[in-house]
Structure formats: structure tokens, C-alpha cells
Amino acid sequence: MSDGMTGRAPSPCVDVCRMNPARDLCEGCFRTLDEIAAWSRMNDRDKFAVLAQLDARRAAA
């Protein structure tokens, strides 16, 4: 995994693709449906911004 803004942003996908309707987040990667849909078009800076939010989302779940 990359250390921030050096290199390419890794995908957080863990092949558990189930949306939790109560939280509007994927139960595997904790991204929103909009984030998942846009991921391939995002630049690395935007991807790292999403990645930075995932630990907090995971902890809140």
C-alpha cells in the first residue's frame, strides 16, 4: 500500500460487494456507491482523499 501521496492509490476493494442500505456504504470497502462508480475516473489525489476517510467509516460501523 502506498504511504500517502507518493505513487498510485490502491483500490480498497476486498471483493465483498454488498451495499448496506442503512449506511449507504459497501460492507467490504466502506465506500459510497458514488465513490465506487467514480473510482476508475478519479485522479490519485481524489482517491487518497477517499482512502483517508475509510478507517473512520469502518470504526463507526
Buried (B, 14 or more C-beta within 10 A) or exposed (E): EEEEEEEEBEEBEEEEEEBEEEEEBBEBBBBBEEBBEBBEEBEBEBBBEBBEEBEEBEEEE
